[in-house]
């Protein structure tokens, strides 16, 4: 029989954690009765380390899913050991095909103490930063848009005259939308069309100072500059598919 107190502890911790993370997060608890949802969630957990090892021995019986408006998701789950606390991992987006994840290192999950406030600091400084980089790299592999970094928004000119970017911070997304960028729900890329070049130039000028207040710079590049040693993004470590096992997530 499932322990009701354990469920309450997990759900309460997730609620507090969601409120302490940067940006807007909501928490949803999945109970043991929601088996199909738990199975689908387990298949999307983006981890080949601690959490994958735990799930191999203890199939997901309950979880709390933390969601951000831009589609980012984290999953909080029980540790099943003699230590107090939880595991937390990232969730691979549904809207990206498997080929987008090839060569992208998994943003493996981490262990948390039972202090939600200290845990929020660690999730913010470690897991969310790695998750943002991994998402940007996966979308870059799929769309050709150069990935941004936590402290740098890379804007890439497109053949049709538009400008595209994949920010790793949801605060950046809000600024971009306020200046005419539109996020594609399929690939998560923000695009600013070039139908009105003066309006486009004005928007690009205006976002710079606003991002600067967040400690985030901007770089405007052409697609061809990806091969230039002076402007290429950091190299992406390889993660050969052959290193993955059938029992773990294939992303």
DAWOHU-V127365 format. One record per backbone hydrogen bond with DSSP energy under -1.0 kcal/mol. CO is the residue of the C=O (numbers start at 0). NH is the residue of the N-H. E is the energy in kcal/mol with one decimal. If there is no record, write none. Layout:
co;nh;e
CO;NH;E
CO;NH;E
This chain:
co;nh;e
2;6;-1.7
3;7;-2.3
4;8;-2.3
5;9;-2.3
6;10;-2.6
7;11;-2.5
8;12;-2.2
9;13;-2.3
10;14;-2.1
11;15;-2.1
12;16;-2.7
13;17;-2.6
14;18;-1.4
16;20;-1.1
25;66;-2.7
27;64;-3.1
29;62;-1.8
30;33;-1.9
32;34;-1.3
33;37;-2.0
34;38;-2.5
35;39;-2.3
36;40;-2.3
37;41;-2.6
38;42;-1.6
40;43;-1.2
43;91;-3.3
44;46;-1.4
48;52;-2.4
49;53;-2.1
50;54;-2.7
51;55;-1.7
53;57;-2.8
62;29;-3.5
63;75;-3.0
64;27;-2.2
65;73;-2.6
66;25;-2.3
67;70;-2.5
71;67;-2.5
72;90;-2.0
73;65;-2.8
74;88;-2.2
75;63;-2.1
76;86;-2.6
85;111;-3.5
86;76;-2.6
87;109;-2.2
88;74;-3.0
89;45;-2.4
96;99;-1.6
97;100;-1.7
100;103;-2.0
105;107;-2.0
109;87;-2.3
111;85;-1.2
114;118;-2.3
115;119;-1.8
116;120;-1.3
117;121;-1.8
118;122;-2.8
119;123;-2.3
120;124;-2.5
121;125;-2.3
122;127;-3.2
125;129;-2.1
126;130;-2.6
127;131;-2.5
128;132;-1.8
129;133;-2.4
130;134;-2.6
131;135;-2.2
132;136;-2.3
133;137;-2.4
134;138;-2.4
135;139;-2.1
136;140;-2.3
137;141;-1.2
138;142;-2.8
139;143;-2.6
148;151;-1.5
150;216;-2.6
151;148;-3.1
152;218;-2.2
154;220;-3.3
155;163;-2.4
157;160;-2.3
161;157;-2.8
162;191;-2.8
163;155;-3.1
164;189;-2.9
165;147;-1.2
168;171;-1.0
168;172;-1.3
169;173;-1.6
170;174;-1.5
171;175;-2.5
172;176;-2.4
173;177;-1.8
175;178;-1.1
175;180;-2.3
176;179;-1.6
181;190;-2.3
183;187;-2.4
188;183;-2.8
189;164;-2.2
190;181;-2.5
191;162;-2.2
195;199;-2.4
196;200;-2.6
197;201;-2.3
198;202;-2.3
199;203;-2.2
200;204;-2.0
201;205;-2.2
202;206;-1.9
206;210;-2.6
207;211;-2.3
208;212;-1.3
210;213;-1.3
210;215;-2.3
211;214;-1.6
216;152;-2.8
218;154;-3.5
220;156;-2.9
221;224;-1.7
222;225;-1.7
223;226;-1.5
224;227;-1.3
227;230;-1.4
227;231;-1.6
239;242;-2.0
240;243;-1.8
244;247;-2.0
